[in-house]
């Protein structure tokens, strides 16, 4: 009973997780404060998106709409 919307949630979760990891590394590699500030802001957004996605996945599980 795989549903495309569950697959999309997983893809979005993976992409957001990858983006957060890239931003964490980019903050280490950055050569100035403005770059670090930019990556920090993007990371904060990624972390917010990750929480939203995890919450939606949990909701789907509670509603018995999750099988991915």
Buried (B, 14 or more C-beta within 10 A) or exposed (E): EEEEEBEEBEEBBEEBBEBBEBBBEBBEEBEEEEEBEBBBEBBEEBBEBBEEBEEBBEEBEEEEEBEE
